[in-house]
Amino acid sequence: LLPELRYTYREYRSEMVRRESGPQPARETDRDWWAQRIPDLPDPPRLPAESRKPLSRNGTRRWQWFDKQTRDALFANAQSRGVTPAMTFAAAFAYTLACWSDSSRFLLNMPLFGREALHPDVDRLVGDFTSSLLLDIDLSGTTSAVSRAHVVQDAMRTAAAHSHYPGLSVLRDLGRYRGVPVLAPVVFTSALGLGELFNADVTEVFGTPAWIISQGPQVSLDAQVTEFDGGILVNWDVREDVFPSGVIDAMFAHHIDELLRLACADDAWNF
């Protein structure tokens, strides 16, 4: 039997809300920073859209597993150019979005993971411990994979430095400024550095996972990268009814080809 929890997720959220309702100079500073940028923030990627299909809540998944050798080669090539593994995948994803979007500048939604150590049992809780970060990605002036990676990495660092004001609040402010609701339906999620998606204890008890899907409200495309089975799993969870037939398959193939190119050829980063 599992030991009894002495702390609940509800208690955790109540404490976080209490803290957020108090004085927060960092939040106010970051809110002012975002407020100055609201008039110039771009739209999310404007990808080909399907208006004839009936909308549903069903999602589908595309996935590709990279073995340890391919992972290590990709990471080594990236790190020699000052690019982190997570931003390598994010930049390749952003490049694919730019190739299919009508603009090379767009907002990318990126979840941030964080559990505050409010109690010794916090790490044993099941719940949502994420917040969102909005990245202003502009690849219009880039000419190579390495330049794209540095643009995305700089955008991430800039937004993360002002993350005390969360992305959801930024979207609400942007909607008020424009007079219409604004969504960020394209998401990049990196779980690199958090360990295996399913550790040995989980698979020993429940067996090997046969089917995985993630679905978020108002999310049409969620690209995810995580450590899995000794390598790296890249998958896209997609609202299939949002896109014309064949578009997601072509985009995903382009994304995987780009990652393999950067792993297998050192000079590929120059193009």
C-alpha positions in Angstrom: 0.0 0.0 0.0 1.1 3.6 -0.7 1.8 5.7 2.4 -1.0 8.1 3.3 -0.6 11.6 2.0 -0.4 14.4 4.6 -0.9 17.1 2.0 -3.3 17.5 -0.9 -3.2 19.2 -4.3 -6.2 21.4 -3.2 -4.1 22.6 -0.2 -1.2 23.3 -2.6 -3.3 25.4 -4.9 -4.9 27.3 -2.0 -1.5 28.2 -0.7 -0.3 29.3 -4.2 -3.4 31.5 -4.6 -2.8 33.0 -1.2 0.7 33.9 -2.1 -0.3 35.3 -5.5 -2.9 37.6 -3.8 -0.2 39.2 -1.7 2.3 41.9 -2.7 4.4 40.8 -5.6 6.9 43.4 -6.9 8.4 40.9 -9.4 4.9 40.2 -10.9 4.2 43.9 -11.2 7.5 44.6 -12.8 7.0 41.8 -15.3 3.4 42.9 -16.0 4.7 46.4 -16.9 7.3 44.8 -19.2 4.7 42.8 -21.1 2.3 45.8 -21.2 4.9 47.8 -23.2 5.1 45.0 -25.7 1.4 44.2 -26.1 0.9 46.5 -29.1 3.6 44.8 -31.1 3.0 41.1 -30.2 2.4 38.9 -33.2 -0.4 36.4 -33.8 0.0 32.6 -33.3 1.2 30.7 -36.4 -1.4 31.1 -39.1 -1.3 27.6 -40.5 -3.5 26.1 -43.2 -6.9 25.7 -41.7 -9.8 23.4 -42.5 -13.3 25.1 -42.3 -15.4 22.3 -43.8 -14.9 19.5 -41.3 -17.2 19.3 -38.3 -15.3 20.2 -35.2 -14.7 17.5 -32.6 -12.6 17.0 -29.5 -10.8 14.0 -30.8 -7.0 14.2 -31.1 -4.4 12.1 -32.9 -0.7 11.6 -32.4 2.4 11.5 -34.6 5.6 10.3 -33.0 9.2 9.5 -33.7 11.7 7.9 -31.3 15.4 8.8 -31.6 17.8 6.3 -30.2 20.7 7.2 -27.9 23.3 7.4 -30.7 21.1 9.9 -32.7 20.2 11.8 -29.5 23.9 12.2 -28.5 25.0 13.3 -31.9 22.2 15.9 -32.1 23.0 17.2 -28.6 26.7 17.3 -29.2 26.2 19.4 -32.4 23.9 21.7 -30.6 26.0 22.2 -27.5 29.1 23.0 -29.6 27.2 25.9 -31.0 25.9 27.1 -27.6 22.4 25.8 -28.1 20.6 23.7 -25.4 18.9 20.4 -26.3 15.4 21.8 -25.6 16.0 24.8 -27.8 17.3 22.6 -30.5 13.9 20.8 -30.7 12.0 24.1 -30.3 13.9 25.8 -33.1 13.3 22.8 -35.5 9.6 23.0 -34.6 9.5 26.8 -35.1 11.2 26.4 -38.5 8.6 23.9 -39.6 5.8 26.3 -38.4 7.4 29.2 -40.3 7.5 27.0 -43.5 3.8 26.5 -43.4 2.6 29.7 -41.7 1.9 32.9 -43.7 4.4 34.7 -41.5 7.8 33.9 -40.0 7.0 35.8 -36.9 4.5 34.3 -34.4 3.6 33.6 -30.8 4.6 30.2 -29.5 3.0 28.9 -26.3 5.5 27.0 -24.0 4.5 25.4 -20.7 6.8 25.9 -17.7 7.0 23.2 -15.1 7.4 24.1 -11.4 6.5 22.6 -8.0 7.1 24.8 -5.1 8.4 22.8 -2.1 5.5 23.9 0.2 5.4 20.5 2.0 7.5 17.3 2.0 4.7 15.4 0.2 4.4 17.9 -2.8 6.5 15.6 -5.0 4.0 12.8 -4.5 0.9 14.8 -5.6 -0.9 14.4 -8.9 -2.0 17.7 -10.4 -1.2 20.5 -12.8 2.0 22.2 -11.9 2.5 24.2 -15.1 2.2 27.8 -16.2 2.6 29.2 -19.7 5.2 31.3 -21.4 4.6 33.2 -24.6 7.6 33.4 -27.0 7.8 36.0 -29.7 9.5 34.1 -32.4 10.8 35.9 -35.4 12.7 33.8 -38.0 12.4 36.3 -40.8 16.0 37.4 -40.7 17.6 33.9 -40.2 19.5 32.0 -42.9 20.7 28.9 -41.1 19.7 26.3 -38.5 22.2 27.8 -36.0 20.8 31.3 -36.4 17.3 30.0 -36.0 18.3 28.1 -32.9 19.8 31.2 -31.3 16.7 33.4 -32.2 14.5 30.9 -30.5 16.8 30.5 -27.5 17.1 34.2 -27.1 13.3 34.5 -27.2 13.0 31.9 -24.6 15.5 33.5 -22.3 13.8 36.9 -22.7 10.3 35.6 -21.9 11.5 33.5 -19.0 13.2 36.5 -17.5 9.7 38.0 -17.2 7.8 34.9 -16.3 6.4 36.2 -13.0 3.5 37.5 -15.2 2.2 34.3 -16.8 1.3 33.8 -20.4 -2.4 33.4 -19.8 -2.5 36.8 -18.3 -0.6 38.2 -21.2 -3.2 36.7 -23.6 -6.0 38.3 -21.6 -4.3 41.6 -21.8 -3.7 41.2 -25.5 -7.4 40.3 -26.1 -8.4 43.4 -24.2 -6.1 45.5 -26.3 -7.4 44.1 -29.6 -11.0 43.9 -28.5 -11.3 40.2 -29.4 -10.2 37.0 -27.6 -6.7 35.9 -28.4 -5.6 32.2 -28.2 -2.2 30.6 -28.4 -3.2 27.2 -29.8 0.2 26.0 -31.0 2.3 24.7 -28.1 5.9 23.4 -27.6 6.4 21.2 -24.5 9.8 20.1 -23.4 10.3 17.6 -20.6 14.0 17.2 -21.2 15.9 17.0 -17.9 12.9 15.7 -16.0 13.9 12.0 -16.4 12.2 9.1 -18.2 8.6 9.6 -19.1 7.8 6.3 -17.4 10.4 5.0 -14.9 11.0 1.3 -14.2 8.7 1.2 -11.2 5.8 2.4 -13.3 6.3 0.0 -16.2 6.9 -2.9 -13.7 3.5 -2.3 -12.2 1.4 -1.2 -15.2 3.3 -2.6 -18.1 4.6 -1.0 -21.3 2.4 2.0 -22.4 0.4 1.1 -25.5 -1.3 4.5 -26.3 -0.6 8.0 -25.0 -2.4 11.3 -25.9 -2.5 14.8 -24.4 -5.3 17.2 -24.9 -5.5 20.8 -23.7 -8.4 23.3 -24.0 -8.1 25.5 -27.1 -4.9 23.7 -28.2 -4.8 22.6 -31.9 -1.1 21.4 -32.0 1.1 20.4 -29.1 4.6 19.3 -30.0 6.3 17.5 -27.2 9.8 16.1 -26.5 10.7 13.8 -23.6 13.1 11.2 -22.5 11.8 7.8 -23.3 13.2 4.2 -23.3 16.8 5.4 -23.3 16.4 7.9 -26.1 14.2 10.8 -27.1 10.5 10.7 -28.0 9.2 13.4 -30.3 5.4 13.5 -30.7 2.7 15.9 -31.9 -0.8 15.7 -30.5 -3.1 17.3 -33.0 -6.7 18.3 -33.3 -7.1 16.6 -36.7 -10.3 18.5 -37.7 -8.5 21.9 -37.6 -6.1 21.2 -40.5 -6.6 20.1 -44.1 -5.9 16.5 -44.9 -2.2 15.8 -45.3 -0.9 19.0 -43.8 0.1 17.7 -40.4 1.7 14.6 -42.0 3.9 16.8 -44.3 4.8 19.2 -41.4 5.8 16.3 -39.1 7.9 14.7 -41.7 9.7 18.0 -42.3 10.3 18.4 -38.6 11.8 14.9 -38.2 13.9 15.3 -41.3 15.3 18.6 -40.0 16.2 17.0 -36.6 17.9 14.0 -38.4 19.8 16.4 -40.7 21.1 18.3 -37.7 22.1 15.1 -35.9 23.8 13.4 -38.9 25.6 16.2 -40.7 27.7 18.8 -38.8 27.6 21.3 -41.7 23.8 21.1 -41.9 23.7 23.7 -39.2 25.0 26.3 -41.7 21.8 26.0 -43.8 
